């Protein structure tokens, strides 16, 4: 796994459109992203380095605790 996206419970994680919607409405790239270098990669990943390492990314598309969620509710 090279990418993880964290979402709130109101987002259907089996629907990629909903996960992308959460990213576009709840995620700020400069504040809500972590990139880890030098991580163990899958042997199936041809982009990993010769020593088997790769980088990984995490994106937090969840809302802060206690925030009024009504402006973030989907119309769908």
N, C-alpha and C positions, 0 to 999 in steps of 0.2 A: 504494500500500500504506500503510495507516494503523496496522496492528497486526502485530507479530512476536512469536512465541512460540518460545523456544529450549528444546529438549528433548534428552535423552540418546539414544544410538543404540538403546536397548532400547524406545523408544516408536515405534510405527508412525505416522508423520506423515500418512499417508493416511486414518487413522481418527480422526475428530473426538472420538469417545468416549475413545480412549486419550490424546489430547492434553489433553482436559479432566481426565482422571484424573491426568495428570502435574501439571497446575496445582493440583489439589486436594490432592495429596500431597507436592509438592516445592517449591512456590512460596509465598513469604511476601510479600504485597503491599507491605509497608512497606520491605522490604529488596531485593526482586528485581524492581523496576519502575522504568522510566525513561520520562519523558514529555518529549517535545521539542516546543516551541512554535515558531511561525514557520517551518514547513517547507513546501516547495513541494508543492502538492496537485494531484491529477488534475483535468483540465478536466471530467471526468464527475462530479465530487463537488459536488453542489449546496450542501453545508454549508461549503465553503471560503469564505474572505473575498473581498471584491471584488478584492484584489490577488493572489488565487490561493494564499494561504497557509492552512495548517491545522496541527493538532497531530497527533503520532504517538506511539504507545505501544509499548514493548518489555517483555516479561515473560520472565524467566529461570526456567524450570521444570526446570533441570538440577541435578544433584547436584555438590557441590564435589569437586574432585579428591582422590583418596586416601581418601574416606569409605567405610565399610562399606555396601555397597549392599543387603545382604540385608533390612534392615527396609523397604526401599522397593520390593521386588519385588512384582509383581502376582500375584494368585492366579488370574487368568484365563489 
